Each structure stands twice: as structure tokens, then as C-alpha cells.
């Protein structure tokens, strides 16, 4: 084993040791306190994804790269679900707004017709 390989192995062990509390927070604490779609949880996941992505590249760690891929997929799926949910709410609001607008315009038309006679 070369010194470079040994140094890389030591750095990977150190990274996993440092990362462990963050994994516990993500898997144990955050689900108990925050929902999957909470902005704070999504931001936390984004930070972990970026840190892990850098570590995977620098340390050439395949296990970290796989973990980044899994977390990134879950994060993206959650974000898309939120976007779809918000789009549904926006459509519903637009429908209600259009109904109110048509009622308003009809009343306005009747008022103008009544006052012009």
C-alpha cells in the first residue's frame, strides 16, 4: 500500500467519523421534529449533499458517492412532490379567482345596464 492510498483511507475514515452525527441528525432527529417537506430539512439535506459530493470527489470514495446519489434522489423527489402540490393549489386558486372575476364582471355589466336605462 502506497502512502497516498494510506492517507486516502485515513481521510475516508475521518470523514465517515465526522459525518456520523449528521447522519444521526438526518435519520433520527429531523424526522421526529420536521416533516419531509420542511424548508429547514430540505436545506439541511442540500448542505449534506454538497458536502458529500465534494468528499466523494476528493477522497475517491464510492460509498459516499452512492450515499450522495440516494440522498439526492430522495431530495429531488421531495422537491418535485412539493412543486406538484403547490401547482395544484395554484390551479385551484386560479379557478376560484376566475369564478369571482366572472361574477364581478357580470354584476358590473348589470349595474352599467341598469344605470344607463
N, CA, C and O atoms as CSV, one atom per row, in Angstrom:
chain,resi,resn,atom,element,x,y,z
A,1,UNK,N,N,0.853,-1.176,0.000
A,1,UNK,CA,C,0.000,0.000,0.000
A,1,UNK,C,C,0.898,1.238,0.000
A,1,UNK,O,O,1.828,1.350,0.799
A,2,UNK,N,N,0.607,2.139,-0.890
A,2,UNK,CA,C,1.379,3.367,-1.005
A,2,UNK,C,C,0.943,4.365,0.063
A,2,UNK,O,O,-0.138,4.250,0.640
A,3,UNK,N,N,1.791,5.325,0.308
A,3,UNK,CA,C,1.481,6.362,1.306
A,3,UNK,C,C,0.237,7.145,0.895
A,3,UNK,O,O,-0.565,7.536,1.743
A,4,UNK,N,N,0.079,7.373,-0.412
A,4,UNK,CA,C,-1.092,8.096,-0.913
A,4,UNK,C,C,-2.373,7.309,-0.625
A,4,UNK,O,O,-3.372,7.885,-0.195
A,5,UNK,N,N,-2.345,6.005,-0.859
A,5,UNK,CA,C,-3.501,5.151,-0.598
A,5,UNK,C,C,-3.830,5.111,0.896
A,5,UNK,O,O,-4.995,5.152,1.293
A,6,UNK,N,N,-2.797,5.033,1.699
A,6,UNK,CA,C,-2.983,5.013,3.148
A,6,UNK,C,C,-3.586,6.327,3.633
A,6,UNK,O,O,-4.501,6.337,4.456
A,7,UNK,N,N,-3.067,7.425,3.118
A,7,UNK,CA,C,-3.594,8.743,3.504
A,7,UNK,C,C,-5.055,8.874,3.090
A,7,UNK,O,O,-5.874,9.405,3.840
A,8,UNK,N,N,-5.375,8.392,1.903
A,8,UNK,CA,C,-6.762,8.431,1.438
A,8,UNK,C,C,-7.671,7.600,2.318
A,8,UNK,O,O,-8.783,8.020,2.636
A,9,UNK,N,N,-7.213,6.432,2.711
A,9,UNK,CA,C,-8.012,5.564,3.582
A,9,UNK,C,C,-8.233,6.216,4.939
A,9,UNK,O,O,-9.330,6.149,5.493
A,10,UNK,N,N,-7.204,6.842,5.470
A,10,UNK,CA,C,-7.327,7.528,6.769
A,10,UNK,C,C,-8.303,8.698,6.650
A,10,UNK,O,O,-9.135,8.906,7.533
A,11,UNK,N,N,-8.204,9.456,5.571
A,11,UNK,CA,C,-9.120,10.580,5.374
A,11,UNK,C,C,-10.564,10.107,5.222
A,11,UNK,O,O,-11.481,10.747,5.737
A,12,UNK,N,N,-10.774,8.994,4.522
A,12,UNK,CA,C,-12.136,8.464,4.373
A,12,UNK,C,C,-12.703,8.053,5.721
A,12,UNK,O,O,-13.874,8.307,6.004
A,13,UNK,N,N,-11.887,7.420,6.555
A,13,UNK,CA,C,-12.336,7.027,7.901
A,13,UNK,C,C,-12.673,8.267,8.720
A,13,UNK,O,O,-13.688,8.304,9.415
A,14,UNK,N,N,-11.825,9.269,8.635
A,14,UNK,CA,C,-12.093,10.510,9.372
A,14,UNK,C,C,-13.374,11.183,8.875
A,14,UNK,O,O,-14.168,11.680,9.674
A,15,UNK,N,N,-13.569,11.197,7.578
A,15,UNK,CA,C,-14.784,11.820,7.038
A,15,UNK,C,C,-16.025,11.081,7.521
A,15,UNK,O,O,-17.003,11.708,7.928
A,16,UNK,N,N,-15.990,9.759,7.480
A,16,UNK,CA,C,-17.148,8.985,7.942
A,16,UNK,C,C,-17.392,9.207,9.432
A,16,UNK,O,O,-18.541,9.258,9.871
A,17,UNK,N,N,-16.333,9.337,10.200
A,17,UNK,CA,C,-16.472,9.599,11.636
A,17,UNK,C,C,-17.081,10.973,11.882
A,17,UNK,O,O,-17.952,11.129,12.738
A,18,UNK,N,N,-16.626,11.956,11.138
A,18,UNK,CA,C,-17.169,13.314,11.284
A,18,UNK,C,C,-18.606,13.368,10.776
A,18,UNK,O,O,-19.430,14.083,11.345
A,19,UNK,N,N,-18.914,12.644,9.741
A,19,UNK,CA,C,-20.244,12.674,9.118
A,19,UNK,C,C,-21.279,11.932,9.947
A,19,UNK,O,O,-22.470,12.222,9.830
A,20,UNK,N,N,-20.868,10.996,10.770
A,20,UNK,CA,C,-21.808,10.158,11.529
A,20,UNK,C,C,-22.845,10.958,12.321
A,20,UNK,O,O,-24.030,10.644,12.212
A,21,UNK,N,N,-22.473,11.972,13.114
A,21,UNK,CA,C,-23.503,12.724,13.843
A,21,UNK,C,C,-24.529,13.385,12.918
A,21,UNK,O,O,-25.701,13.506,13.274
A,22,UNK,N,N,-24.091,13.806,11.746
A,22,UNK,CA,C,-25.010,14.434,10.799
A,22,UNK,C,C,-26.007,13.423,10.248
A,22,UNK,O,O,-27.162,13.757,9.987
A,23,UNK,N,N,-25.557,12.198,10.074
A,23,UNK,CA,C,-26.452,11.127,9.619
A,23,UNK,C,C,-27.485,10.826,10.700
A,23,UNK,O,O,-28.665,10.647,10.398
A,24,UNK,N,N,-27.056,10.770,11.941
A,24,UNK,CA,C,-27.984,10.532,13.054
A,24,UNK,C,C,-29.020,11.651,13.119
A,24,UNK,O,O,-30.210,11.395,13.300
A,25,UNK,N,N,-28.565,12.876,12.971
A,25,UNK,CA,C,-29.496,14.007,12.976
A,25,UNK,C,C,-30.499,13.866,11.837
A,25,UNK,O,O,-31.701,14.052,12.025
A,26,UNK,N,N,-29.989,13.534,10.659
A,26,UNK,CA,C,-30.866,13.426,9.489
A,26,UNK,C,C,-31.876,12.288,9.615
A,26,UNK,O,O,-33.037,12.449,9.238
A,27,UNK,N,N,-31.452,11.153,10.135
A,27,UNK,CA,C,-32.322,9.982,10.173
A,27,UNK,C,C,-33.146,9.855,11.454
A,27,UNK,O,O,-34.199,9.218,11.437
A,28,UNK,N,N,-32.699,10.438,12.551
A,28,UNK,CA,C,-33.402,10.281,13.820
A,28,UNK,C,C,-34.094,11.564,14.282
A,28,UNK,O,O,-35.288,11.556,14.579
A,29,UNK,N,N,-33.355,12.645,14.341
A,29,UNK,CA,C,-33.879,13.881,14.914
A,29,UNK,C,C,-34.821,14.615,13.970
A,29,UNK,O,O,-35.941,14.953,14.353
A,30,UNK,N,N,-34.382,14.864,12.751
A,30,UNK,CA,C,-35.191,15.652,11.824
A,30,UNK,C,C,-36.552,15.031,11.518
A,30,UNK,O,O,-37.544,15.760,11.484
A,31,UNK,N,N,-36.648,13.717,11.294
A,31,UNK,CA,C,-37.984,13.157,11.051
A,31,UNK,C,C,-38.927,13.324,12.248
A,31,UNK,O,O,-40.139,13.440,12.069
A,32,UNK,N,N,-38.381,13.338,13.449
A,32,UNK,CA,C,-39.221,13.496,14.641
A,32,UNK,C,C,-39.689,14.944,14.810
A,32,UNK,O,O,-40.760,15.195,15.361
A,33,UNK,N,N,-38.891,15.877,14.338
A,33,UNK,CA,C,-39.179,17.296,14.558
A,33,UNK,C,C,-39.804,17.951,13.329
A,33,UNK,O,O,-40.725,18.758,13.450
A,34,UNK,N,N,-39.303,17.604,12.158
A,34,UNK,CA,C,-39.738,18.261,10.923
A,34,UNK,C,C,-40.323,17.249,9.952
A,34,UNK,O,O,-39.930,16.082,9.946
A,35,UNK,N,N,-41.252,17.694,9.144
A,35,UNK,CA,C,-41.795,16.851,8.088
A,35,UNK,C,C,-40.814,16.744,6.936
A,35,UNK,O,O,-39.822,17.470,6.874
A,36,UNK,N,N,-41.107,15.824,6.020
A,36,UNK,CA,C,-40.226,15.628,4.867
A,36,UNK,C,C,-40.097,16.876,4.009
A,36,UNK,O,O,-39.065,17.099,3.375
A,37,UNK,N,N,-41.140,17.684,3.992
A,37,UNK,CA,C,-41.141,18.846,3.111
A,37,UNK,C,C,-40.831,20.163,3.829
A,37,UNK,O,O,-41.038,21.237,3.264
A,38,UNK,N,N,-40.342,20.089,5.057
A,38,UNK,CA,C,-39.994,21.312,5.793
A,38,UNK,C,C,-38.794,21.987,5.135
A,38,UNK,O,O,-37.810,21.322,4.813
A,39,UNK,N,N,-38.868,23.296,4.935
A,39,UNK,CA,C,-37.755,24.004,4.288
A,39,UNK,C,C,-36.417,23.830,5.003
A,39,UNK,O,O,-35.380,23.722,4.348
A,40,UNK,N,N,-36.426,23.801,6.325
A,40,UNK,CA,C,-35.176,23.630,7.069
A,40,UNK,C,C,-34.565,22.253,6.797
A,40,UNK,O,O,-33.348,22.116,6.672
A,41,UNK,N,N,-35.419,21.247,6.708
A,41,UNK,CA,C,-34.918,19.897,6.442
A,41,UNK,C,C,-34.372,19.792,5.022
A,41,UNK,O,O,-33.343,19.156,4.798
A,42,UNK,N,N,-35.053,20.412,4.063
A,42,UNK,CA,C,-34.571,20.396,2.689
A,42,UNK,C,C,-33.240,21.131,2.566
A,42,UNK,O,O,-32.354,20.695,1.831
A,43,UNK,N,N,-33.099,22.236,3.276
A,43,UNK,CA,C,-31.831,22.974,3.258
A,43,UNK,C,C,-30.719,22.142,3.885
A,43,UNK,O,O,-29.599,22.116,3.374
A,44,UNK,N,N,-31.016,21.468,4.979
A,44,UNK,CA,C,-30.039,20.602,5.649
A,44,UNK,C,C,-29.589,19.492,4.700
A,44,UNK,O,O,-28.396,19.208,4.587
A,45,UNK,N,N,-30.546,18.874,4.025
A,45,UNK,CA,C,-30.210,17.813,3.080
A,45,UNK,C,C,-29.347,18.356,1.945
A,45,UNK,O,O,-28.405,17.696,1.507
A,46,UNK,N,N,-29.668,19.552,1.473
A,46,UNK,CA,C,-28.893,20.151,0.380
A,46,UNK,C,C,-27.434,20.359,0.795
A,46,UNK,O,O,-26.517,20.107,0.013
A,47,UNK,N,N,-27.229,20.822,2.036
A,47,UNK,CA,C,-25.871,21.022,2.545
A,47,UNK,C,C,-25.143,19.678,2.623
A,47,UNK,O,O,-23.982,19.577,2.225
A,48,UNK,N,N,-25.817,18.652,3.132
A,48,UNK,CA,C,-25.195,17.325,3.206
A,48,UNK,C,C,-24.855,16.787,1.820
A,48,UNK,O,O,-23.795,16.194,1.621
A,49,UNK,N,N,-25.735,16.992,0.887
A,49,UNK,CA,C,-25.486,16.519,-0.474
A,49,UNK,C,C,-24.232,17.174,-1.038
A,49,UNK,O,O,-23.374,16.502,-1.611
A,50,UNK,N,N,-24.134,18.487,-0.873
A,50,UNK,CA,C,-22.970,19.187,-1.423
A,50,UNK,C,C,-21.678,18.778,-0.717
A,50,UNK,O,O,-20.654,18.576,-1.369
A,51,UNK,N,N,-21.719,18.656,0.603
A,51,UNK,CA,C,-20.518,18.224,1.345
A,51,UNK,C,C,-20.102,16.815,0.939
A,51,UNK,O,O,-18.919,16.547,0.724
A,52,UNK,N,N,-21.073,15.923,0.836
A,52,UNK,CA,C,-20.770,14.547,0.447
A,52,UNK,C,C,-20.262,14.472,-0.987
A,52,UNK,O,O,-19.372,13.681,-1.298
A,53,UNK,N,N,-20.826,15.289,-1.846
A,53,UNK,CA,C,-20.384,15.284,-3.243
A,53,UNK,C,C,-18.911,15.687,-3.345
A,53,UNK,O,O,-18.139,15.075,-4.083
A,54,UNK,N,N,-18.536,16.719,-2.597
A,54,UNK,CA,C,-17.135,17.154,-2.586
A,54,UNK,C,C,-16.251,16.062,-1.994
A,54,UNK,O,O,-15.190,15.759,-2.540
A,55,UNK,N,N,-16.680,15.471,-0.883
A,55,UNK,CA,C,-15.890,14.413,-0.237
A,55,UNK,C,C,-15.722,13.213,-1.157
A,55,UNK,O,O,-14.643,12.624,-1.225
A,56,UNK,N,N,-16.790,12.850,-1.865
A,56,UNK,CA,C,-16.708,11.705,-2.773
A,56,UNK,C,C,-15.681,11.963,-3.876
A,56,UNK,O,O,-14.924,11.069,-4.253
A,57,UNK,N,N,-15.665,13.199,-4.387
A,57,UNK,CA,C,-14.703,13.530,-5.441
A,57,UNK,C,C,-13.283,13.571,-4.919
A,57,UNK,O,O,-12.374,12.995,-5.516
A,58,UNK,N,N,-13.098,14.256,-3.805
A,58,UNK,CA,C,-11.752,14.454,-3.267
A,58,UNK,C,C,-11.161,13.140,-2.760
A,58,UNK,O,O,-9.991,12.838,-2.994
A,59,UNK,N,N,-11.987,12.372,-2.067
A,59,UNK,CA,C,-11.491,11.135,-1.452
A,59,UNK,C,C,-11.631,9.908,-2.353
A,59,UNK,O,O,-11.182,8.817,-2.001
A,60,UNK,N,N,-12.251,10.093,-3.509
A,60,UNK,CA,C,-12.490,8.975,-4.425
A,60,UNK,C,C,-13.201,7.833,-3.690
A,60,UNK,O,O,-12.816,6.669,-3.795
A,61,UNK,N,N,-14.248,8.200,-2.945
A,61,UNK,CA,C,-14.978,7.238,-2.116
A,61,UNK,C,C,-16.284,6.851,-2.802
A,61,UNK,O,O,-17.200,7.666,-2.916
A,62,UNK,N,N,-16.361,5.618,-3.251
A,62,UNK,CA,C,-17.529,5.125,-3.970
A,62,UNK,C,C,-18.739,5.029,-3.041
A,62,UNK,O,O,-19.862,5.309,-3.460
A,63,UNK,N,N,-18.524,4.641,-1.799
A,63,UNK,CA,C,-19.636,4.514,-0.840
A,63,UNK,C,C,-20.279,5.871,-0.587
A,63,UNK,O,O,-21.504,5.972,-0.523
A,64,UNK,N,N,-19.481,6.898,-0.444
A,64,UNK,CA,C,-20.022,8.243,-0.242
A,64,UNK,C,C,-20.742,8.709,-1.502
A,64,UNK,O,O,-21.785,9.357,-1.414
A,65,UNK,N,N,-20.203,8.391,-2.656
A,65,UNK,CA,C,-20.850,8.763,-3.918
A,65,UNK,C,C,-22.228,8.109,-4.032
A,65,UNK,O,O,-23.184,8.742,-4.481
A,66,UNK,N,N,-22.329,6.842,-3.623
A,66,UNK,CA,C,-23.634,6.166,-3.636
A,66,UNK,C,C,-24.594,6.801,-2.646
A,66,UNK,O,O,-25.777,6.967,-2.941
A,67,UNK,N,N,-24.087,7.156,-1.470
A,67,UNK,CA,C,-24.936,7.815,-0.465
A,67,UNK,C,C,-25.430,9.162,-0.983
A,67,UNK,O,O,-26.585,9.531,-0.770
A,68,UNK,N,N,-24.558,9.887,-1.659
A,68,UNK,CA,C,-24.950,11.176,-2.253
A,68,UNK,C,C,-26.043,10.953,-3.285
A,68,UNK,O,O,-27.012,11.710,-3.339
A,69,UNK,N,N,-25.896,9.939,-4.088
A,69,UNK,CA,C,-26.886,9.647,-5.121
A,69,UNK,C,C,-28.244,9.330,-4.511
A,69,UNK,O,O,-29.268,9.828,-4.979
A,70,UNK,N,N,-28.257,8.504,-3.469
A,70,UNK,CA,C,-29.523,8.158,-2.800
A,70,UNK,C,C,-30.171,9.388,-2.182
A,70,UNK,O,O,-31.361,9.634,-2.375
A,71,UNK,N,N,-29.383,10.163,-1.435
A,71,UNK,CA,C,-29.919,11.347,-0.771
A,71,UNK,C,C,-30.392,12.363,-1.804
A,71,UNK,O,O,-31.430,12.999,-1.622
A,72,UNK,N,N,-29.648,12.514,-2.866
A,72,UNK,CA,C,-30.022,13.463,-3.910
A,72,UNK,C,C,-31.326,13.055,-4.584
A,72,UNK,O,O,-32.171,13.906,-4.862
A,73,UNK,N,N,-31.495,11.774,-4.848
A,73,UNK,CA,C,-32.759,11.297,-5.448
A,73,UNK,C,C,-33.939,11.555,-4.522
A,73,UNK,O,O,-34.990,12.023,-4.961
A,74,UNK,N,N,-33.766,11.250,-3.246
A,74,UNK,CA,C,-34.843,11.470,-2.284
A,74,UNK,C,C,-35.167,12.961,-2.163
A,74,UNK,O,O,-36.332,13.356,-2.108
A,75,UNK,N,N,-34.122,13.771,-2.124
A,75,UNK,CA,C,-34.295,15.221,-2.024
A,75,UNK,C,C,-35.035,15.759,-3.255
A,75,UNK,O,O,-35.953,16.569,-3.130
A,76,UNK,N,N,-34.632,15.306,-4.427
A,76,UNK,CA,C,-35.264,15.755,-5.668
A,76,UNK,C,C,-36.719,15.308,-5.734
A,76,UNK,O,O,-37.585,16.080,-6.144
A,77,UNK,N,N,-36.992,14.088,-5.340
A,77,UNK,CA,C,-38.370,13.585,-5.343
A,77,UNK,C,C,-39.244,14.411,-4.404
A,77,UNK,O,O,-40.387,14.726,-4.735
A,78,UNK,N,N,-38.716,14.758,-3.249
A,78,UNK,CA,C,-39.471,15.580,-2.297
A,78,UNK,C,C,-39.745,16.960,-2.878
A,78,UNK,O,O,-40.854,17.481,-2.762
A,79,UNK,N,N,-38.728,17.550,-3.504
A,79,UNK,CA,C,-38.908,18.873,-4.099
A,79,UNK,C,C,-39.941,18.849,-5.224
A,79,UNK,O,O,-40.762,19.759,-5.335
A,80,UNK,N,N,-39.899,17.805,-6.058
A,80,UNK,CA,C,-40.882,17.700,-7.136
A,80,UNK,C,C,-42.289,17.490,-6.587
A,80,UNK,O,O,-43.253,18.045,-7.114
A,81,UNK,N,N,-42.407,16.696,-5.536
A,81,UNK,CA,C,-43.724,16.496,-4.914
A,81,UNK,C,C,-44.266,17.811,-4.368
A,81,UNK,O,O,-45.450,18.110,-4.516
A,82,UNK,N,N,-43.401,18.589,-3.742
A,82,UNK,CA,C,-43.812,19.905,-3.249
A,82,UNK,C,C,-44.245,20.814,-4.392
A,82,UNK,O,O,-45.250,21.518,-4.289
A,83,UNK,N,N,-43.493,20.794,-5.465
A,83,UNK,CA,C,-43.834,21.630,-6.619
A,83,UNK,C,C,-45.172,21.213,-7.226
A,83,UNK,O,O,-45.981,22.065,-7.593
A,84,UNK,N,N,-45.405,19.900,-7.331
A,84,UNK,CA,C,-46.694,19.428,-7.861
A,84,UNK,C,C,-47.849,19.826,-6.950
A,84,UNK,O,O,-48.905,20.246,-7.421
A,85,UNK,N,N,-47.640,19.692,-5.644
A,85,UNK,CA,C,-48.671,20.075,-4.683
A,85,UNK,C,C,-48.970,21.570,-4.783
A,85,UNK,O,O,-50.132,21.977,-4.773
A,86,UNK,N,N,-47.922,22.384,-4.878
A,86,UNK,CA,C,-48.108,23.827,-4.989
A,86,UNK,C,C,-48.799,24.193,-6.300
A,86,UNK,O,O,-49.632,25.098,-6.341
A,87,UNK,N,N,-48.445,23.485,-7.364
A,87,UNK,CA,C,-49.088,23.762,-8.650
A,87,UNK,C,C,-50.581,23.457,-8.583
A,87,UNK,O,O,-51.394,24.192,-9.143
A,88,UNK,N,N,-50.940,22.376,-7.900
A,88,UNK,CA,C,-52.359,22.053,-7.719
A,88,UNK,C,C,-53.080,23.139,-6.931
A,88,UNK,O,O,-54.205,23.514,-7.261
A,89,UNK,N,N,-52.421,23.643,-5.881
A,89,UNK,CA,C,-53.021,24.736,-5.099
A,89,UNK,C,C,-53.168,25.980,-5.952
A,89,UNK,O,O,-54.181,26.675,-5.873
A,90,UNK,N,N,-52.162,26.267,-6.767
A,90,UNK,CA,C,-52.220,27.441,-7.638
A,90,UNK,C,C,-53.348,27.325,-8.652
A,90,UNK,O,O,-54.052,28.299,-8.917
A,91,UNK,N,N,-53.518,26.141,-9.218
A,91,UNK,CA,C,-54.625,25.921,-10.168
A,91,UNK,C,C,-55.971,26.131,-9.489
A,91,UNK,O,O,-56.866,26.774,-10.037
A,92,UNK,N,N,-56.099,25.578,-8.285
A,92,UNK,CA,C,-57.349,25.729,-7.546
A,92,UNK,C,C,-57.619,27.210,-7.262
A,92,UNK,O,O,-58.743,27.681,-7.437
A,93,UNK,N,N,-56.599,27.936,-6.828
A,93,UNK,CA,C,-56.749,29.367,-6.553
A,93,UNK,C,C,-57.107,30.131,-7.819
A,93,UNK,O,O,-57.933,31.044,-7.783
A,94,UNK,N,N,-56.497,29.767,-8.924
A,94,UNK,CA,C,-56.791,30.444,-10.192
A,94,UNK,C,C,-58.232,30.184,-10.624
A,94,UNK,O,O,-58.888,31.075,-11.162
A,95,UNK,N,N,-58.725,28.968,-10.392
A,95,UNK,CA,C,-60.108,28.636,-10.732
A,95,UNK,C,C,-61.080,29.465,-9.897
A,95,UNK,O,O,-62.043,30.023,-10.422
A,96,UNK,N,N,-60.820,29.537,-8.609
A,96,UNK,CA,C,-61.678,30.329,-7.724
A,96,UNK,C,C,-61.624,31.803,-8.103
A,96,UNK,O,O,-62.653,32.476,-8.143
A,97,UNK,N,N,-60.425,32.302,-8.380
A,97,UNK,CA,C,-60.267,33.699,-8.777
A,97,UNK,C,C,-61.028,33.976,-10.068
A,97,UNK,O,O,-61.658,35.026,-10.194
A,98,UNK,N,N,-60.983,33.061,-11.023
A,98,UNK,CA,C,-61.706,33.241,-12.286
A,98,UNK,C,C,-63.213,33.240,-12.054
A,98,UNK,O,O,-63.937,33.997,-12.700
A,99,UNK,N,N,-63.691,32.400,-11.144
A,99,UNK,CA,C,-65.128,32.398,-10.819
A,99,UNK,C,C,-65.544,33.732,-10.206
A,99,UNK,O,O,-66.563,34.308,-10.587
A,100,UNK,N,N,-64.750,34.215,-9.257
A,100,UNK,CA,C,-65.063,35.508,-8.628
A,100,UNK,C,C,-64.998,36.645,-9.648
A,100,UNK,O,O,-65.809,37.570,-9.610
A,101,UNK,N,N,-64.040,36.570,-10.547
A,101,UNK,CA,C,-63.892,37.596,-11.572
A,101,UNK,C,C,-65.108,37.610,-12.487
A,101,UNK,O,O,-65.618,38.677,-12.829
A,102,UNK,N,N,-65.577,36.422,-12.889
A,102,UNK,CA,C,-66.744,36.372,-13.776
A,102,UNK,C,C,-67.998,36.890,-13.074
A,102,UNK,O,O,-68.818,37.570,-13.690
A,103,UNK,N,N,-68.149,36.571,-11.783
A,103,UNK,CA,C,-69.291,37.101,-11.019
A,103,UNK,C,C,-69.196,38.623,-10.930
A,103,UNK,O,O,-70.190,39.323,-11.119
A,104,UNK,N,N,-68.003,39.128,-10.642
A,104,UNK,CA,C,-67.802,40.572,-10.549
A,104,UNK,C,C,-68.123,41.254,-11.881
A,104,UNK,O,O,-68.823,42.266,-11.908
A,105,UNK,N,N,-67.616,40.706,-12.974
A,105,UNK,CA,C,-67.855,41.318,-14.280
A,105,UNK,C,C,-69.334,41.274,-14.649
A,105,UNK,O,O,-69.858,42.216,-15.244
A,106,UNK,N,N,-69.999,40.187,-14.299
A,106,UNK,CA,C,-71.441,40.091,-14.569
A,106,UNK,C,C,-72.208,41.139,-13.766
A,106,UNK,O,O,-73.104,41.793,-14.301
A,107,UNK,N,N,-71.868,41.302,-12.498
A,107,UNK,CA,C,-72.525,42.332,-11.677
A,107,UNK,C,C,-72.241,43.731,-12.217
A,107,UNK,O,O,-73.122,44.590,-12.256
A,108,UNK,N,N,-71.003,43.936,-12.630
A,108,UNK,CA,C,-70.624,45.236,-13.174
A,108,UNK,C,C,-71.404,45.519,-14.460
A,108,UNK,O,O,-71.857,46.642,-14.685
A,109,UNK,N,N,-71.553,44.505,-15.289
A,109,UNK,CA,C,-72.311,44.664,-16.532
A,109,UNK,C,C,-73.767,44.992,-16.238
A,109,UNK,O,O,-74.354,45.872,-16.868
A,110,UNK,N,N,-74.360,44.258,-15.253
A,110,UNK,CA,C,-75.757,44.521,-14.882
A,110,UNK,C,C,-75.930,45.912,-14.316
A,110,UNK,O,O,-76.918,46.586,-14.606
A,111,UNK,N,N,-74.974,46.349,-13.508
A,111,UNK,CA,C,-75.050,47.686,-12.906
A,111,UNK,C,C,-74.975,48.748,-13.990
A,111,UNK,O,O,-75.734,49.717,-13.960
A,112,UNK,N,N,-74.085,48.581,-14.930
A,112,UNK,CA,C,-73.966,49.552,-16.021
A,112,UNK,C,C,-75.235,49.586,-16.869
A,112,UNK,O,O,-75.694,50.652,-17.280
A,113,UNK,N,N,-75.796,48.397,-17.124
A,113,UNK,CA,C,-77.016,48.315,-17.913
A,113,UNK,C,C,-78.162,49.000,-17.165
A,113,UNK,O,O,-78.952,49.728,-17.765
A,114,UNK,N,N,-78.249,48.765,-15.851
A,114,UNK,CA,C,-79.320,49.342,-15.046
A,114,UNK,C,C,-79.182,50.860,-14.935
A,114,UNK,O,O,-80.188,51.568,-14.968
A,115,UNK,N,N,-77.985,51.362,-14.808
A,115,UNK,CA,C,-77.787,52.810,-14.653
A,115,UNK,C,C,-77.913,53.542,-15.994
A,115,UNK,O,O,-78.208,54.737,-16.007
A,116,UNK,N,N,-77.700,52.865,-17.100
A,116,UNK,CA,C,-77.793,53.531,-18.403
A,116,UNK,C,C,-79.238,53.616,-18.886
A,116,UNK,O,O,-79.519,54.347,-19.835
A,117,UNK,N,N,-80.150,52.898,-18.267
A,117,UNK,CA,C,-81.546,52.928,-18.697
A,117,UNK,C,C,-82.321,54.037,-18.085
A,117,UNK,O,O,-83.512,54.182,-18.359
